[in-house]
Amino acid sequence: MLEERQVQCPYCGEIIDAQVDCSACSHNYIEDCPVCCCPIEYEAEIDADGRLCSLTAFRDDDG
């Protein structure tokens, strides 16, 4: 099950649509920004019922 959320790119500041696979439980993944092509690291928190609780976007080079 995919759920869509809007997030702000931590590089260019644009608001983008992110698709999250809620069947994968809580997880981290990396996807390029469709505007500036920089790699965004996402942290998706999924509850026990398979609903997206939160989605946080980080710079991939934060560390």
Sequence and secondary structure as in RCSB ss.txt:
>XXXX:A:sequence
MLEERQVQCPYCGEIIDAQVDCSACSHNYIEDCPVCCCPIEYEAEIDADGRLCSLTAFRDDDG
>XXXX:A:secstr
 EEEEEEE TTT  EEEEEEEGGG SEEEEEE TTT  EEEEEEEE TTS EEEEEEEETT  
